[in-house]
Amino acid sequence: MVYVNILADALKSISNAEKRDKCQVCIRLCSKAIIQFLTVMMKHSYIGEFEIRDDHRAGNIVVNILGRLNKRGLIMPRFDVQLRELEKWQNSLLPSRQFGFIVLTTSVGIMDQEGAR
């Protein structure tokens, strides 16, 4: 089976496990983008620690869930966002100024909107 977007699949697995009140979820495919994204989520304390299990194939990631994730989403296709347009994207995507954050893929790596400024 060919995965179109493994980051979207990982977010869906985390969201489904949290809806079922699980304390851990196993993400089947491991990539650098997923690890960087989970690091940003862990920094904002939306998830607990995660463990990378190497099975000499695609790898697995076991994520501890804290129960703080309300809604997640992935915007496809990826849009080019200039720094001056970031405020407009925040207003259109986030429900309020104090609630949530946007994770961006930059040339430096994956970071939240505060780190991108």
Helices and strands as residue ranges (DSSP letters): H 6-19, E 24-27, H 32-43, E 47-53, E 60-65, G 83-85, H 86-93, E 103-105, E 110-112, H 113-116
